């Protein structure tokens, strides 16, 4: 992968930009070159290669105009603190990440691709979300609302069919919520002070009411952070749903909360079947094997990962030595400029009173009994 001649898979358009792209690629080690190529999902974007100390070792001209006019400097002081911390985490954990970012008046999606002892940073212009997705989502929510009305009519004469109809409505809402957040028109997030333990306690109560075997491992004191509580709760619920669906019938869950440096880390541990090496790599790698591919993991994992990124955080899956898997959702305690970080569709739970996040997110993981009204 060291020369153009040895890389027939690279597009002619990519290699046509000799003054910039070849200067960036020239002499790069193979792993760095490979990481850079993985990040190039479109014609050349601004790129920088940074060390584990966040020193800029190499950059394209277009990236130099974004960051600074001179090389061999640190991106600290240029990128927000929480973004720098996420880059360090990606380097330490060898995990790819996409992160929303605003520099001056321009919004970017920063792609972080670990390589060697550092990482390649690829700056992609923020894509305007499609209003058509939001319109389609509204129509699907109408369909779900009609199904919920039908379920109410069926409750007396056919409770089993009513429960099944209600579950189908929840499954539609789950896919719609995920789709709109990932691809729809952004709406303002509901930023506020959140109590991490109290939030997880509420999730635990919802799980126990639905017969899910789950316990909570609490820290010594409450952890307060700034974020959108409904979105983070939805992310945790979809991670729980994944554990229940893939962990087997005897899955036992442990929910954890701990402070790690300047972040709060939510953990979803299961004692289920665990994941293969390939599956684990796939869930942590959003570059070559997108989660939303047909036959893949569905929209749940990228949905939770997107919510983490919207808060300047990180989602990471690990295998447990004792068996099972742990998902870590890490969120900075404080974000200096939340308005500049991200916007996202609000989590929709307003259709019918009494509907909770767990009703929607667990619709693919639990049976129809939890949707009976009797």
Secondary structure by P-SEA (a helix, b strand, c coil): cccccccccccccccccccccccccccccaaaaaaaaaaccccccbbbbbccccccccccaaaaaaccccccccccccccaaaaaaaaaaaaacccbbbbbbccccccbbbbbbcccbbbbbbbccccccaaaaaaaaaaaaaaaaaaaaaaaaccccaaaaaaaaaaaaaaaaaaaaaaaacccccccccccccaaaaaaaaaaaaaaaccccccccccbbbbbbccaaaaaaaaaaaaaaaaaccccbbbbbbbbbbcccbbbbbbbbccccccaaaaaaaaccccccccccccccaaaaaaaaaaaaaccbbbbbbbccccbbbbbbbbcccccccccccccccccccccccccccccccccccccccccc
